[in-house]
Amino acid sequence: MATAGKVIKCKAAVAWEPNKPVVIEEIEVAPPQENEVRIKIVATSVCHSDLYHLLESMHKDGFPTVLGHEAAGIVESVGPGVTEFQPGDKVIPIFLCQCKECRFCKSPKTNQCELAWTRIRQEIMAAVESRFTCKGKRILQFMGTSTFSEYTVINQIAVAKIDPAAPLDKVCLLGCGICTGYGAAVNTAKVEPGSTCAVFGLGAVGLAAVMGCKTAGAKRIIAVDINPEKAEKAKVFGATDFVNPKDHSKPIEQVLAEMTDGGVDYAIECVGNVGVMQSALESCMQAWGVSVIVGWTALHDISFKPVQLICGRTWKGSLFGGFKSKDGVSDMVTAYMDKKVKLDEFITHNMTLDQVNDAIDLMKQCKCIRAVMSVSSP
């Protein structure tokens, strides 16, 4: 392409400081360096992790930054050493890399990659390196992706090549939330056929967990949320019951225990609230229940009595649904194309990048499941 090897000036939503609206700016995107890919972002969506960084953790060293990590696009150019991708490929950027060479990538026990721990500074949720500048200042790349931009540059180990027929404005959701929830059920919890499950929190991640429980063959799936408007949406993805904790005087774990003769087999927490994590654990059957923490937070500690685990419960964490990132995303795109997983049903709003602050507000006010923003024409 004519832009290969050159700095590209393009539009991006820059978060100059925490807890303030992002600003549409013209930024400079440098050419890809060794093992890097420059991607034209076609569609991106707002995930709660974007809000967590902007409005909750607000780490002062994590700004200015370009948010966004759930997206799909087309390769514009590649740097030296890149053999897996070529211009024109349809791809999904991923915040979790997969080098396929380290001991973690080679192990079936984890979806982590050792390089992820050196590429991304977790405390500021940004890549060590950045190819962005704006008004003479270096702009951080959120989670190494920064998809609220017309172009971005990402290491090839954090990019998944996908089916060229895939609609980018739909499969962009697989860059984070849907894989995270769905995989928490099928990969991390390993939900078994005929089991009883509870899913706490019915945002996109929670609804994807409901879908995963259904795919795994769960007999009963109890969706838990304080927003009664989520009940019908949960049924679309396979929930058999809906419980609003506000409708009960007893703690939610007691309500679920009474509904299920002692507790659920699997409880999946998709809120990022330590109190809900505790409730999810205690809602499990004491003798064998499995509870999975999916919601992201680093703001609070959690405490519990050892007896909660001694009798046989298991408490697990799940990052990106346990998927080996590059392989898992490609497989999930194929599953969508084969109509084995839902994506369209998660999308409640279609917007443009210029409306990014509106999309953030919708997520903040819990008025959307996923708002997909058109960034560039394919």
C-alpha positions in Angstrom: 0.0 0.0 0.0 1.0 3.6 -0.6 1.2 4.3 3.1 3.6 1.4 3.9 6.8 2.6 5.6 5.4 6.0 6.2 4.0 7.7 9.3 0.2 7.8 9.0 -1.8 10.7 10.4 -5.3 9.6 11.5 -8.1 10.1 13.9 -8.1 8.6 17.4 -9.9 9.0 20.7 -7.3 10.2 23.2 -7.8 9.9 26.9 -5.6 12.7 28.1 -6.5 12.2 31.8 -8.6 9.9 34.0 -12.2 10.5 34.6 -12.6 13.0 31.8 -14.2 12.6 28.3 -11.9 11.3 25.6 -11.0 13.7 22.8 -11.0 13.0 19.1 -7.5 14.1 17.9 -5.3 13.7 14.9 -2.4 11.4 16.0 0.7 10.1 14.2 1.1 6.3 13.9 4.6 5.2 13.1 5.4 2.4 10.7 5.6 -1.1 12.2 8.9 -2.2 13.5 10.4 -5.7 13.7 7.7 -8.4 14.2 4.9 -5.7 14.2 1.8 -5.3 12.1 0.0 -2.0 11.4 -3.7 -2.5 11.2 -6.5 -0.4 9.8 -9.3 -0.7 12.4 -12.7 -1.1 10.8 -14.9 -1.7 13.9 -14.3 -1.5 17.7 -16.6 -1.8 20.7 -16.5 -0.5 24.3 -15.7 -3.1 27.0 -15.9 -2.5 30.7 -12.1 -2.8 31.0 -11.9 0.5 29.1 -14.1 2.1 31.7 -12.2 0.4 34.5 -9.0 2.2 33.4 -10.7 5.5 32.6 -13.1 5.8 35.5 -12.1 3.4 38.3 -8.4 2.6 38.6 -7.4 6.0 37.1 -3.7 5.3 37.5 -2.0 8.6 36.9 0.9 7.0 34.9 -1.6 5.3 32.5 -2.4 8.6 30.6 -2.5 10.0 28.0 -3.6 6.8 26.2 -5.8 5.6 23.4 -8.3 3.1 24.8 -9.9 0.2 23.0 -9.1 -3.5 22.9 -12.1 -5.2 21.3 -11.9 -4.7 17.5 -11.3 -6.1 14.1 -9.5 -4.7 11.1 -7.3 -5.2 8.0 -3.6 -5.4 7.8 -2.2 -2.2 6.2 1.5 -3.1 6.4 4.0 -5.4 8.2 7.4 -4.8 9.7 10.6 -6.9 9.2 10.4 -10.5 10.3 6.6 -10.8 9.9 5.7 -13.9 7.8 2.3 -14.8 9.2 0.5 -11.7 7.9 0.4 -9.7 4.7 -1.5 -6.5 3.7 -5.2 -7.2 3.2 -5.5 -9.9 5.8 -8.5 -9.6 8.1 -7.4 -9.7 11.7 -8.5 -9.3 15.3 -6.0 -7.6 17.8 -5.8 -9.3 21.2 -4.6 -7.9 24.5 -3.2 -11.4 25.5 -0.4 -12.6 23.3 0.5 -16.1 22.2 4.2 -16.5 21.1 3.8 -20.3 20.8 7.4 -20.7 21.9 7.6 -20.1 25.6 6.9 -22.8 28.3 3.5 -21.3 29.0 2.4 -21.3 25.4 3.5 -24.9 25.1 1.7 -26.0 28.2 -1.9 -27.1 28.1 -2.3 -25.9 31.7 -2.5 -22.2 30.9 -3.4 -19.7 28.2 -0.8 -17.3 29.5 2.3 -16.3 27.5 5.5 -15.3 29.3 6.0 -12.4 26.9 2.7 -10.9 28.0 4.2 -10.2 31.4 7.0 -8.1 29.8 5.1 -6.5 26.9 2.3 -5.0 29.1 2.7 -2.9 32.3 -0.2 -4.3 34.2 -0.4 -1.5 36.7 -1.0 1.1 34.0 -2.7 -1.3 31.5 -0.4 -0.1 28.7 2.3 -1.5 26.4 5.9 -0.8 27.3 6.4 0.5 23.7 4.1 2.8 21.7 4.0 3.9 18.1 1.6 6.8 18.8 2.3 10.5 19.2 -0.1 13.4 19.4 0.8 17.1 19.6 4.4 16.2 20.2 3.6 13.8 23.1 4.0 10.1 23.4 0.6 8.4 23.7 0.3 5.1 25.5 -1.2 2.1 23.8 -3.8 0.6 26.1 -3.3 -3.1 26.6 -0.9 -3.0 23.7 -3.9 -2.6 21.3 -5.5 0.9 21.3 -8.3 0.3 18.9 -10.1 3.6 19.4 -8.0 4.7 16.5 -8.2 4.4 12.7 -4.8 2.7 12.7 -2.8 0.9 15.3 0.5 -1.1 15.5 0.7 -4.4 17.3 3.2 -7.2 17.7 2.3 -10.1 15.6 2.1 -12.4 18.6 -1.0 -10.5 19.7 -2.9 -10.6 16.4 -5.2 -13.4 15.1 -5.8 -14.0 11.4 -9.4 -14.7 10.7 -11.7 -16.0 8.0 -11.7 -13.4 5.2 -15.5 -13.7 4.9 -16.1 -12.8 8.5 -18.1 -9.5 9.1 -15.7 -7.3 11.0 -18.5 -5.3 12.7 -19.6 -8.5 14.4 -16.5 -10.6 15.1 -14.8 -7.6 16.7 -16.6 -8.7 19.9 -14.4 -11.8 20.0 -11.3 -9.6 20.9 -12.3 -9.7 24.6 -15.7 -10.0 26.2 -17.4 -12.9 24.4 -14.4 -15.2 24.5 -13.8 -14.2 28.1 -17.3 -15.2 29.3 -17.9 -18.2 26.9 -14.5 -19.6 27.7 -14.9 -19.2 31.5 -17.7 -21.7 31.2 -16.4 -24.2 28.7 -12.6 -24.0 29.3 -12.1 -22.8 32.9 -15.2 -24.1 34.8 -15.5 -27.1 32.4 -19.2 -27.1 32.8 -20.6 -30.7 32.5 -23.8 -31.8 30.8 -26.8 -32.0 33.1 -25.2 -29.6 35.7 -26.7 -26.5 37.4 -25.0 -23.2 36.9 -25.3 -19.6 38.2 -23.9 -16.6 36.3 -23.5 -13.4 38.2 -23.7 -10.2 36.2 -25.4 -10.1 32.8 -23.3 -7.7 30.7 -21.7 -9.1 27.5 -19.3 -11.2 29.5 -22.0 -12.7 31.7 -24.3 -13.4 28.8 -21.5 -15.1 27.0 -20.9 -17.2 30.0 -24.6 -18.2 29.9 -24.2 -19.1 26.3 -21.1 -21.2 27.2 -23.0 -23.0 29.9 -25.8 -23.9 27.4 -23.3 -25.1 24.8 -21.7 -27.3 27.5 -25.1 -28.9 28.2 -26.0 -27.4 31.5 -29.6 -28.5 32.6 -30.3 -25.3 34.6 -28.7 -21.9 34.2 -29.6 -19.3 36.7 -28.9 -15.7 35.6 -28.3 -13.3 38.5 -28.4 -9.5 38.1 -29.9 -6.5 39.9 -31.3 -5.1 36.6 -34.6 -6.8 35.9 -34.4 -5.7 32.2 -31.6 -8.2 31.7 -34.0 -11.2 32.3 -35.3 -11.5 28.8 -31.9 -11.0 27.2 -30.5 -13.8 29.4 -33.1 -16.2 28.1 -32.0 -15.5 24.5 -28.6 -17.0 25.4 -29.9 -20.0 27.3 -30.8 -19.0 30.9 -33.6 -21.0 32.4 -34.1 -18.8 35.5 -33.5 -15.2 36.5 -32.9 -14.0 40.0 -32.7 -10.4 41.1 -30.9 -10.2 44.5 -32.9 -7.0 45.3 -36.2 -9.1 45.3 -35.0 -11.1 48.3 -34.4 -10.4 51.9 -31.9 -13.3 52.2 -28.4 -13.2 50.8 -28.3 -14.3 47.2 -26.2 -17.4 48.1 -28.9 -18.6 50.5 -31.6 -18.0 47.8 -29.6 -20.1 45.3 -28.9 -22.8 47.8 -32.6 -23.2 48.5 -33.4 -23.2 44.8 -30.9 -25.9 44.0 -31.0 -28.2 47.1 -27.7 -27.1 48.5 -26.0 -25.0 45.9 -25.1 -24.9 42.2 -22.4 -27.0 40.5 -20.8 -24.0 38.9 -20.9 -20.3 39.7 -19.3 -17.8 37.3 -18.7 -14.2 38.5 -18.7 -11.6 35.7 -18.9 -8.3 37.7 -15.5 -7.5 39.1 -16.9 -6.9 42.5 -15.3 -8.7 45.5 -18.6 -8.9 47.3 -20.1 -10.7 44.4 -17.1 -13.0 44.1 -17.7 -14.0 47.7 -21.4 -14.6 47.0 -20.6 -16.7 43.9 -18.3 -18.9 45.9 -20.8 -19.4 48.7 -23.6 -20.2 46.2 -21.7 -23.4 45.1 -22.4 -26.8 46.4 -20.0 -27.2 49.3 -18.9 -30.8 48.4 -17.9 -30.2 44.8 -18.9 -26.7 43.5 -16.6 -24.8 41.2 -16.6 -21.0 41.3 -14.8 -18.9 38.6 -13.7 -15.3 39.0 -13.9 -13.5 35.6 -14.6 -9.8 36.5 -11.5 -7.7 36.5 -10.4 -5.6 39.5 -7.2 -4.8 41.3 -8.7 -2.2 43.7 -9.8 -4.4 46.7 -8.7 -7.4 48.6 -11.0 -10.3 49.3 -11.2 -12.5 52.4 -13.0 -15.7 53.2 -13.1 -18.5 55.8 -11.0 -21.5 54.9 -14.0 -23.7 55.6 -15.5 -22.4 52.4 -13.0 -24.5 50.5 -12.1 -27.3 52.9 -15.2 -29.4 52.2 -14.5 -29.6 48.5 -15.2 -26.3 46.7 -12.8 -25.1 44.0 -12.2 -21.4 43.4 -10.6 -20.5 40.1 -9.7 -17.4 38.0 -10.1 -17.0 34.3 -8.4 -14.6 31.9 -9.7 -14.4 28.4 -11.8 -17.5 29.0 -8.8 -19.7 29.1 -8.4 -19.5 25.3 -4.9 -19.6 23.8 -5.4 -16.2 22.3 -4.5 -16.4 18.6 -5.8 -19.9 18.2 -8.9 -19.4 20.3 -10.0 -16.2 18.5 -9.6 -17.8 15.1 -11.6 -20.8 16.2 -14.4 -18.7 17.7 -14.7 -16.7 14.4 -15.1 -20.1 12.7 -17.7 -21.1 15.2 -19.7 -17.9 14.6 -19.5 -18.4 10.8 -20.8 -21.9 11.4 -23.7 -20.5 13.6 -22.4 -22.3 16.7 -22.1 -19.2 18.8 -24.1 -15.9 18.8 -22.6 -12.5 18.3 -25.3 -10.3 16.6 -27.5 -10.6 19.7 -24.9 -8.9 21.9 -25.0 -5.7 19.8 -27.5 -3.2 21.1 -26.0 0.0 19.5 -24.2 0.8 16.3 -22.3 4.1 16.4 -19.2 5.9 15.0 -15.9 6.7 16.6 -17.0 10.3 16.9 -19.6 9.1 19.3 -17.2 7.3 21.6 -18.1 9.4 24.6 -21.8 8.5 24.1 -20.8 4.8 23.8 -18.8 5.1 27.1 -21.8 6.7 28.8 -24.1 4.0 27.6 -21.8 1.4 29.1 -21.4 3.4 32.3 -25.1 3.7 32.8 -25.7 -0.1 32.0 -27.9 0.9 29.0 -26.1 -1.3 26.4 -24.7 -4.7 26.1 -22.2 -3.8 23.4 -22.0 -0.6 21.4 -20.0 -1.2 18.2 -18.3 1.8 16.6 -17.5 2.1 12.9 -14.0 3.4 12.7 -13.0 3.1 9.0 -14.6 1.7 5.9 -13.3 -1.9 5.0 
